[in-house]
Amino acid sequence: MGTEQNFTGNPNEKNGATDPWNREPLWRSSYNRSTWIYKYLTKLNQIRFLLKENYGEEFFLSHQQTIYIDHDTYVYKKGPLMVIVSNQSFQQTKNFSLYSTINFNQWKDLLSNKIYEINHYNQLKIDNWLPQLLLPVSSLIFPFCSA
């Protein structure tokens, strides 16, 4: 599902999500901009813009590299960005063993602004199942990604 469908699709009570030439314009409506989905997609679009601005079009054309996978969780790296997604909640902290070429100790989640540390065993611990977009704290994009 693309961003256009999210903004103009049936979940938002807008017509034309499947027809790019006949979408109901969101900006002319009295769309509630305080909903969680609107704020979340706005944040994702801001991150996408910053990634393009800092790493160029090549970032979006490059392939991702799988770092960790289990029955519920998938971790991959694309350029400097590490992405963690899960399809099931978990009640305990989850540890991911990372390969040795990841050489940054601190990572910032661009969605929550939480800082994660990789321990001396090269493991990353996460405490919730929400999607996470992690960049090294030392990254050039880091100063632009505040709350």
Secondary structure by P-SEA (a helix, b strand, c coil): cccccccccccccccccccccccccccccccccccaaaaaaaaaaaaaaaaaaacccccccbbbbbccccccbbbbbcccbbbbbbccccccbbbbbbcccccccbbbcccccbbbbbccccbbbbccccbbbbccccccccccccc
